[in-house]
Amino acid sequence: MMRPTVSDHRSAPVVCGNPQIARDWVHAKITASERVALVPTMGALHAGHLELVRNAKLLADHVVVSIFVNPTQFGPGEDYQRYPRTFDDDLQALEQEAVAMVFAPTGPEMYSDRFSTYVSPPAVSEPLEGKFRPEHFRGVCTVVLKLFNIIPAQVAVFGQKDYQQARVIEDMVRDLDLPVTLAVMPTVREPDGLAMSSRNRYLNPVERMKALAISQSLRRAAELYAGGQRSAAELESAIQETLQDAAVERIDYAAVVDPVTLLPFDRDIPLERKTDSGLPPTPVAVALIAAHVGSTRLIDNLLLT
Ligand code: AMP
């Protein structure tokens, strides 16, 4: 498929793969005192991605969506080769959303032959995904920092669907004083509750039914929590039971942990602080799951408030 280096139609987004040209385009907007929002994606766009784009539009004058299946965040034996690539459909969807620019670099445009500099990710990357995908967040932090440098947007929008990823990027931004504000948007779900994911298209009809247990088990934990259960271990057992009843192939983790550090609680989940501000209650715990359904690894999470 041919991709133009730069194309500028009236409504179609500018499509660009060259980092220098993309950066110049963003600089021109910022110099004109316009606000730019970045939505980083790996493509194979679904309604969850498009919701991020709509939210980004509320935060800025121009939305840039990056599409790049980043090789450095996939481990050996993971689905890098088979990851869905649907560039033409993605572009059409983004045109409907009046996105200003799509930054879609090739591998060599992001990683030169002699590429060798990586970001060492923050501590919050170590539990959960960090245990099962050891190099994953190194690749994520590296590509996100590169994207922030190429698209120096004032705001970047991420999804809660990848909760640990959002926490990792928040800490990287704080630790490295990156001049960008982050916005994290709620997970968009299918009508039956399954979190939307580019990987859902791997599921056959039987697996698609089975996958429902993931969101159901999180809802079950939220109900137990709402009913007064404050033992993280009890909540984790309830989640595991629901997943096992559905015969999911493997559970990497089913954890109820501190929503900031993602570390286990020493004791029961602390009580919520009451506020009179009218703001939503602060989450006191987060339940996170990574489970294999067939040969597909799915993740989901729910804040307990
Ligand atoms: P990905 O293309 O999977 O790398 O995801 C790109 C961005 O979209 C990340 O910030 C994800 O957290 C976010 N995202 C993915 N799925 C959803 C969803 N179902 N709801 C909201 N955001 C999502």
Residues whose N, C-alpha, C, O or C-beta is under 5 A from the ligand:
A	BS01	AMP	P40 T41 M42 G43 G48 H49 V157 F158 G159 Q160 K161 D162 M185 P186 T187 V188 A195 M196 S197
